[in-house]
Amino acid sequence: MAKRMLNMSSSELTNLSKKELLAAMAENEGRTLISETIGAVQPLLTDVTNAEFAASMGADMILLNMFDVREPRINALPPVKKEDTVREVKRLTGRAVGINLEPVENMEKPADELWQMSGGRRATVENAALAHQMGVDMIVLTGNPGNGVSNRAITDSLKAISRTLGDQIVLAAGKMHASGVVGEAGEKIITREDIRQFAEAGADIILMPAPGTVPGITTEYIRGLVSYAHSLGKLTITSIGTSQEGADTDTIRRIAIECKMTGTDIHHIGDSGYVGMALPENIMAYSVAIRGVRHTYHRMAQSIRR
């Protein structure tokens, strides 16, 4: 029987094969928490990376957003060679690490300069291969606000990356908001047909908005999508990607329980409490809501030297 992530030490979490990582998350029975962080902004604690801060509050895995595999930048990270950036994040946090890559169809400047695209963030086979070489455990094909990432573009990129790296790295696909695409909002952000196409294109995990985070996205709707993804043999991530990671803890707890009721395998909390990561108290509140204080404190207290 596979070992569940809840019981893994840092030395285990940072050295998982694709098969082991997927099994560890599945065995957690809906108690895996991923915290998204941005390394290219000023860290909340100035000289401590946002990744370290998020890990200390109970996250099982760190998802690096706006991470350029060609010009990696994690503020407050000790100086390392470019190719060792992700391994250093893993060493300091004791967590598995994923990154977002974006199937952007044009490189026009978005309205908000924060999300400005760069070549090393695009969802190409070359960038995915670089990420794998850097020690990335999971690639999430998705889109940041206003970058114009469509579900068709996600499917196309997923097919290409899966053909080359599908047996080596975990691939997740989906959107947590419309990503600037007119016509893909509300329930059209992700549909059963999108899930079918993502699954056939090689996704191991299907990503979708958490109930209550996008207008029109209800618990019942996401429950249906989660059940459908499971019927195809895929895991699911429900995501808070609409800055509600900066809401009050009661809101976070409510979203967490609604996500549990959908049957999701993995929970994601976004990076825009203040820009860079969720409010730290919300990471902890989410963790406690989905698995109680015992497992939350265990993850927070366990030394990364174990």
C-alpha positions as CSV (number, residue, x, y, z in Angstrom):
1,M,0.0,0.0,0.0
2,A,1.3,3.5,-0.9
3,K,2.3,5.8,1.9
4,R,0.0,8.8,2.4
5,M,1.4,12.3,2.3
6,L,0.2,13.0,5.8
7,N,2.8,10.6,7.2
8,M,5.7,11.6,5.0
9,S,8.9,13.3,6.3
10,S,10.6,16.1,4.3
11,S,13.2,13.7,3.0
12,E,10.4,11.6,1.5
13,L,8.3,14.6,0.2
14,T,11.3,16.0,-1.7
15,N,12.3,12.8,-3.4
16,L,9.0,11.4,-4.9
17,S,8.6,9.8,-8.3
18,K,5.6,10.7,-10.3
19,K,3.9,7.4,-9.3
20,E,4.7,7.9,-5.7
21,L,3.5,11.5,-5.6
22,L,0.1,10.7,-7.2
23,A,-0.4,7.7,-4.9
24,A,0.6,9.8,-1.8
25,M,-2.0,12.5,-2.7
26,A,-4.7,9.9,-3.4
27,E,-4.0,8.1,-0.1
28,N,-4.5,11.4,1.8
29,E,-8.3,11.1,1.1
30,G,-8.9,14.8,0.5
31,R,-6.4,16.1,3.0
32,T,-3.6,17.4,0.7
33,L,-3.0,21.2,0.8
34,I,-1.1,23.1,-1.9
35,S,-0.1,26.7,-1.3
36,E,0.7,28.9,-4.3
37,T,3.4,31.5,-3.9
38,I,5.1,34.1,-6.1
39,G,8.9,34.4,-5.7
40,A,9.4,37.4,-7.9
41,V,7.7,39.9,-5.5
42,Q,8.8,41.2,-2.2
43,P,8.4,38.4,0.4
44,L,6.0,39.1,3.2
45,L,8.8,38.5,5.8
46,T,11.4,40.3,3.7
47,D,14.3,37.9,4.1
48,V,12.3,34.6,4.2
49,T,10.9,33.3,1.0
50,N,7.2,33.1,0.6
51,A,7.6,29.4,-0.1
52,E,9.2,28.9,3.4
53,F,6.5,30.9,5.1
54,A,3.7,29.0,3.4
55,A,5.3,25.6,4.2
56,S,5.6,26.7,7.9
57,M,1.9,27.2,8.1
58,G,1.0,23.7,7.1
59,A,1.1,23.4,3.3
60,D,2.1,20.0,2.0
61,M,3.3,21.2,-1.4
62,I,4.4,24.6,-2.8
63,L,3.2,25.8,-6.2
64,L,5.4,28.5,-7.7
65,N,3.5,31.0,-9.8
66,M,5.1,33.3,-12.3
67,F,8.2,31.1,-12.2
68,D,10.4,31.6,-15.3
69,V,12.4,28.4,-15.9
70,R,14.9,30.2,-18.0
71,E,15.4,33.2,-15.6
72,P,14.3,31.8,-12.2
73,R,13.8,34.4,-9.5
74,I,12.8,33.6,-5.9
75,N,13.4,36.7,-3.7
76,A,15.2,35.9,-0.4
77,L,16.5,32.6,-1.7
78,P,20.2,32.1,-1.0
79,P,22.4,32.5,-4.1
80,V,22.4,29.3,-6.2
81,K,22.9,28.4,-9.8
82,K,19.8,28.9,-12.0
83,E,19.4,25.2,-12.5
84,D,19.4,24.6,-8.7
85,T,16.7,27.1,-7.8
86,V,13.9,24.6,-7.4
87,R,16.1,22.1,-5.5
88,E,17.0,24.9,-3.1
89,V,13.3,25.7,-2.5
90,K,12.8,22.0,-1.8
91,R,15.8,21.9,0.6
92,L,14.6,25.0,2.6
93,T,10.9,24.0,2.7
94,G,11.1,20.2,2.9
95,R,8.1,20.1,0.5
96,A,7.3,18.9,-3.0
97,V,7.3,21.7,-5.5
98,G,5.2,22.4,-8.6
99,I,5.1,25.3,-11.0
100,N,2.6,26.9,-13.3
101,L,3.2,27.0,-17.0
102,E,0.8,29.0,-19.2
103,P,-0.4,28.1,-22.7
104,V,-0.6,31.8,-23.7
105,E,-1.5,32.2,-27.4
106,N,-0.2,35.7,-27.7
107,M,2.3,37.7,-25.7
108,E,0.4,41.0,-25.7
109,K,0.8,43.0,-22.5
110,P,-2.1,42.4,-20.1
111,A,-3.9,45.2,-18.4
112,D,-2.2,44.4,-15.1
113,E,1.6,44.5,-15.6
114,L,2.1,42.1,-12.6
115,W,1.0,39.2,-14.8
116,Q,3.2,40.1,-17.8
117,M,4.3,37.0,-19.5
118,S,7.9,35.9,-20.2
119,G,9.2,33.2,-22.4
120,G,10.2,30.9,-19.6
121,R,6.7,30.8,-18.3
122,R,5.0,29.5,-21.4
123,A,3.7,26.0,-21.6
124,T,6.2,24.6,-24.1
125,V,7.8,21.2,-24.3
126,E,11.2,22.9,-23.9
127,N,10.2,24.7,-20.7
128,A,8.6,21.6,-19.3
129,A,11.8,19.7,-19.9
130,L,13.8,22.4,-18.1
131,A,11.4,22.3,-15.2
132,H,11.8,18.5,-14.9
133,Q,15.6,18.9,-15.0
134,M,15.4,21.5,-12.2
135,G,13.6,19.0,-9.9
136,V,10.0,20.2,-10.4
137,D,7.5,17.6,-9.2
138,M,4.4,18.8,-10.9
139,I,3.5,21.1,-13.8
140,V,0.1,22.9,-13.7
141,L,-1.1,24.1,-17.1
142,T,-3.3,27.1,-16.3
143,G,-3.5,30.8,-16.8
144,N,-3.0,34.0,-14.7
145,P,-5.5,36.9,-14.9
146,G,-5.8,38.5,-18.3
147,N,-3.3,36.3,-20.0
148,G,-5.8,34.9,-22.5
149,V,-5.4,31.1,-21.7
150,S,-8.1,29.1,-23.3
151,N,-9.0,25.5,-22.6
152,R,-8.2,24.6,-26.2
153,A,-4.7,26.0,-25.7
154,I,-4.3,24.1,-22.5
155,T,-5.3,20.9,-24.3
156,D,-2.9,21.5,-27.2
157,S,0.1,22.2,-24.8
158,L,-0.8,19.2,-22.6
159,K,-0.7,16.8,-25.6
160,A,2.7,18.0,-26.6
161,I,4.2,17.9,-23.1
162,S,2.6,14.6,-22.2
163,R,4.1,12.9,-25.3
164,T,7.6,13.9,-24.2
165,L,7.4,13.9,-20.4
166,G,4.1,12.3,-19.4
167,D,5.8,9.3,-17.7
168,Q,8.2,11.5,-15.8
169,I,6.4,14.3,-14.2
170,V,2.8,14.9,-12.8
171,L,0.7,17.0,-15.1
172,A,-2.3,19.0,-14.0
173,A,-4.6,21.0,-16.2
174,G,-7.5,23.4,-15.8
175,K,-8.4,27.0,-14.8
176,M,-9.4,28.6,-11.5
177,H,-10.9,31.7,-13.2
178,A,-11.6,32.8,-16.8
179,S,-7.9,33.9,-17.4
180,G,-9.0,36.7,-19.6
181,V,-10.9,34.6,-22.1
182,V,-14.3,35.9,-23.2
183,G,-16.8,33.1,-23.2
184,E,-15.0,31.0,-20.6
185,A,-16.4,32.4,-17.4
186,G,-18.7,31.0,-14.7
187,E,-19.6,27.3,-15.4
188,K,-17.9,27.6,-18.8
189,I,-14.5,27.9,-17.1
190,I,-14.4,24.1,-17.1
191,T,-17.0,21.6,-18.4
192,R,-17.3,17.9,-18.6
193,E,-16.1,18.1,-22.2
194,D,-13.0,20.1,-21.1
195,I,-12.2,17.4,-18.5
196,R,-12.6,14.6,-21.1
197,Q,-10.2,16.4,-23.4
198,F,-7.7,17.1,-20.7
199,A,-7.8,13.5,-19.6
200,E,-7.3,12.2,-23.1
201,A,-4.4,14.7,-23.7
202,G,-2.5,13.3,-20.7
203,A,-3.5,15.1,-17.5
204,D,-3.1,13.2,-14.3
205,I,-5.0,15.8,-12.3
206,I,-7.9,18.1,-13.3
207,L,-7.9,21.6,-11.8
208,M,-11.1,23.5,-11.3
209,P,-12.4,26.5,-9.2
210,A,-13.4,26.0,-5.6
211,P,-17.1,26.4,-5.0
212,G,-17.9,30.0,-4.1
213,T,-14.8,31.5,-5.7
214,V,-16.2,32.3,-9.1
215,P,-19.7,33.6,-9.9
216,G,-22.0,30.7,-10.7
217,I,-19.6,28.0,-9.4
218,T,-21.6,26.0,-6.9
219,T,-20.8,23.0,-4.8
220,E,-23.2,20.9,-6.8
221,Y,-21.6,21.8,-10.1
222,I,-18.1,21.1,-9.0
223,R,-19.2,17.9,-7.3
224,G,-20.4,16.6,-10.7
225,L,-17.1,17.5,-12.3
226,V,-15.1,15.9,-9.6
227,S,-17.1,12.7,-9.9
228,Y,-16.7,12.7,-13.7
229,A,-12.9,13.2,-13.4
230,H,-12.7,10.3,-10.9
231,S,-14.7,8.1,-13.3
232,L,-11.9,8.7,-15.8
233,G,-9.2,7.7,-13.3
234,K,-8.0,11.3,-12.6
235,L,-7.4,13.1,-9.4
236,T,-8.8,16.7,-8.9
237,I,-7.6,20.0,-7.4
238,T,-10.1,22.6,-6.3
239,S,-8.5,26.0,-6.3
240,I,-8.9,29.4,-4.7
241,G,-7.6,31.7,-7.4
242,T,-9.8,34.8,-7.0
243,S,-7.9,36.6,-4.2
244,Q,-10.2,35.2,-1.5
245,E,-7.1,33.7,0.0
246,G,-7.0,37.2,1.5
247,A,-10.5,36.9,3.0
248,D,-11.3,36.3,6.7
249,T,-10.7,32.8,8.1
250,D,-14.4,32.0,8.4
251,T,-14.7,32.4,4.6
252,I,-11.7,30.2,4.1
253,R,-13.1,27.5,6.4
254,R,-16.4,27.5,4.5
255,I,-14.7,27.2,1.2
256,A,-12.6,24.3,2.5
257,I,-15.6,22.4,3.7
258,E,-17.5,23.0,0.5
259,C,-14.4,21.6,-1.4
260,K,-14.4,18.5,0.9
261,M,-18.1,18.0,0.0
262,T,-17.2,17.9,-3.7
263,G,-15.0,14.9,-3.1
264,T,-11.8,16.6,-4.3
265,D,-8.5,15.0,-3.7
266,I,-6.3,18.1,-3.4
267,H,-6.9,21.6,-2.1
268,H,-5.2,24.7,-3.5
269,I,-5.0,28.1,-1.9
270,G,-3.8,31.0,-4.1
271,D,-1.0,33.6,-3.9
272,S,-2.9,36.9,-3.5
273,G,-3.7,37.5,0.1
274,Y,-1.2,40.2,-0.2
275,V,0.5,39.6,-3.5
276,G,2.9,36.7,-3.1
277,M,1.1,34.2,-0.9
278,A,-2.2,33.7,0.9
279,L,-2.6,35.2,4.3
280,P,-0.6,32.9,6.6
281,E,-3.5,32.4,9.0
282,N,-5.7,31.3,6.1
283,I,-3.2,28.6,5.1
284,M,-3.4,27.2,8.6
285,A,-7.2,27.7,8.9
286,Y,-7.7,25.8,5.6
287,S,-5.4,23.0,6.8
288,V,-7.2,22.7,10.1
289,A,-10.6,22.7,8.4
290,I,-9.8,19.7,6.1
291,R,-7.7,17.6,8.5
292,G,-7.8,18.9,12.1
293,V,-5.1,20.3,14.3
294,R,-3.2,17.0,14.8
295,H,-2.2,16.7,11.1
296,T,-1.8,20.4,10.8
297,Y,0.5,20.8,13.7
298,H,2.4,17.7,12.7
299,R,3.1,19.2,9.3
300,M,4.1,22.6,10.8
301,A,6.3,21.1,13.6
302,Q,8.1,18.4,11.8
303,S,11.8,19.3,11.2
304,I,12.8,19.6,7.5
305,R,15.9,17.6,8.5
306,R,13.9,14.5,9.0
